[in-house]
């Protein structure tokens, strides 16, 4: 017995709905919208230089990368990178000075230890 295909032409794949869009694209789009708004508001003098500098800083770049990794469900890497960015942003905003060798190296060791513990526990659950 032979199966015959219908003579109707195939319809093309419909445009993806918003619910079908990957979360990463939505996150990056939202980041670009916020960055563009901050830039526009700075150019028309509605926000000050301090806010503009905080939005467009390397610390916020780390926070955005951490957030993107969290959206992609890479929990450990996203949390570590985002927290490091937040730490540096808060210290910059409030003018706090931490000696790198006395504070940051132990924090880095703690972060690596937490990452190792979380990655092992994720593998056992699968």
SETORTOR-661518 format. One record per residue (C-alpha): x, y, z; residue number from 1. Coordinates in nm, 2 decimals, decimal comma, always signed. Layout:
residues N
REC     xx     yy     zz   i
REC      X      Y      Z NUM
...
This chain:
residues 126
REC     xx     yy     zz   i
REC  +0,00  +0,00  +0,00   1
REC  +0,14  +0,34  -0,10   2
REC  +0,08  +0,66  +0,08   3
REC  +0,00  +0,95  -0,15   4
REC  +0,08  +1,31  -0,06   5
REC  -0,18  +1,57  -0,09   6
REC  -0,16  +1,81  -0,39   7
REC  -0,20  +2,11  -0,17   8
REC  +0,10  +2,34  -0,16   9
REC  +0,29  +2,35  +0,17  10
REC  +0,24  +2,66  +0,37  11
REC  +0,55  +2,84  +0,49  12
REC  +0,63  +2,84  +0,86  13
REC  +0,44  +3,13  +1,03  14
REC  +0,63  +3,41  +1,20  15
REC  +0,72  +3,33  +1,56  16
REC  +0,49  +3,46  +1,83  17
REC  +0,64  +3,65  +2,12  18
REC  +0,60  +3,35  +2,34  19
REC  +0,81  +3,15  +2,09  20
REC  +1,10  +3,40  +2,10  21
REC  +1,40  +3,28  +2,30  22
REC  +1,45  +3,45  +2,64  23
REC  +1,80  +3,56  +2,55  24
REC  +1,67  +3,77  +2,26  25
REC  +1,41  +3,93  +2,48  26
REC  +1,68  +4,01  +2,75  27
REC  +1,92  +4,16  +2,50  28
REC  +1,65  +4,36  +2,34  29
REC  +1,54  +4,50  +2,68  30
REC  +1,91  +4,58  +2,77  31
REC  +1,94  +4,77  +2,44  32
REC  +1,62  +4,96  +2,50  33
REC  +1,73  +5,07  +2,85  34
REC  +2,08  +5,17  +2,73  35
REC  +1,93  +5,37  +2,44  36
REC  +1,68  +5,54  +2,68  37
REC  +1,96  +5,63  +2,92  38
REC  +2,18  +5,76  +2,64  39
REC  +1,89  +5,97  +2,50  40
REC  +1,80  +6,11  +2,84  41
REC  +2,16  +6,20  +2,90  42
REC  +2,19  +6,38  +2,56  43
REC  +1,88  +6,60  +2,64  44
REC  +2,01  +6,67  +2,99  45
REC  +1,73  +6,48  +3,18  46
REC  +1,98  +6,26  +3,37  47
REC  +2,31  +6,36  +3,51  48
REC  +2,66  +6,24  +3,43  49
REC  +2,68  +6,03  +3,74  50
REC  +2,38  +5,81  +3,64  51
REC  +2,50  +5,79  +3,28  52
REC  +2,84  +5,68  +3,40  53
REC  +2,68  +5,42  +3,62  54
REC  +2,47  +5,27  +3,34  55
REC  +2,76  +5,27  +3,09  56
REC  +3,04  +5,12  +3,31  57
REC  +3,24  +4,80  +3,31  58
REC  +3,07  +4,70  +3,63  59
REC  +2,73  +4,71  +3,47  60
REC  +2,86  +4,52  +3,18  61
REC  +2,95  +4,24  +3,42  62
REC  +2,60  +4,26  +3,57  63
REC  +2,44  +4,24  +3,23  64
REC  +2,65  +3,94  +3,13  65
REC  +2,56  +3,77  +3,45  66
REC  +2,19  +3,85  +3,39  67
REC  +2,22  +3,71  +3,04  68
REC  +2,37  +3,39  +3,17  69
REC  +2,09  +3,36  +3,42  70
REC  +1,84  +3,40  +3,15  71
REC  +2,01  +3,12  +2,96  72
REC  +1,98  +2,91  +3,28  73
REC  +2,35  +2,90  +3,35  74
REC  +2,29  +2,96  +3,72  75
REC  +2,64  +2,93  +3,86  76
REC  +2,83  +3,14  +3,61  77
REC  +2,56  +3,40  +3,59  78
REC  +2,53  +3,44  +3,97  79
REC  +2,91  +3,47  +4,01  80
REC  +2,97  +3,72  +3,73  81
REC  +2,66  +3,92  +3,83  82
REC  +2,76  +3,94  +4,19  83
REC  +3,11  +4,04  +4,11  84
REC  +2,97  +4,32  +3,89  85
REC  +2,73  +4,43  +4,16  86
REC  +3,01  +4,42  +4,42  87
REC  +3,23  +4,65  +4,21  88
REC  +2,94  +4,88  +4,12  89
REC  +2,84  +4,93  +4,48  90
REC  +3,19  +5,00  +4,59  91
REC  +3,22  +5,25  +4,31  92
REC  +2,89  +5,42  +4,38  93
REC  +2,95  +5,46  +4,75  94
REC  +3,32  +5,54  +4,72  95
REC  +3,43  +5,24  +4,92  96
REC  +3,79  +5,12  +4,89  97
REC  +3,88  +4,75  +4,93  98
REC  +4,23  +4,64  +4,90  99
REC  +4,23  +4,37  +4,63 100
REC  +4,46  +4,13  +4,79 101
REC  +4,29  +4,14  +5,13 102
REC  +3,93  +4,12  +5,02 103
REC  +3,89  +4,01  +4,65 104
REC  +4,12  +3,71  +4,65 105
REC  +3,94  +3,54  +4,94 106
REC  +3,61  +3,63  +4,78 107
REC  +3,73  +3,48  +4,45 108
REC  +3,83  +3,16  +4,63 109
REC  +3,49  +3,14  +4,80 110
REC  +3,31  +3,20  +4,47 111
REC  +3,51  +2,92  +4,30 112
REC  +3,43  +2,69  +4,59 113
REC  +3,06  +2,76  +4,57 114
REC  +3,07  +2,71  +4,19 115
REC  +3,23  +2,37  +4,24 116
REC  +2,98  +2,26  +4,50 117
REC  +2,68  +2,37  +4,29 118
REC  +2,81  +2,21  +3,97 119
REC  +2,86  +1,88  +4,15 120
REC  +2,51  +1,89  +4,30 121
REC  +2,36  +1,96  +3,95 122
REC  +2,53  +1,65  +3,80 123
REC  +2,39  +1,42  +4,08 124
REC  +2,03  +1,53  +4,02 125
REC  +2,04  +1,44  +3,65 126
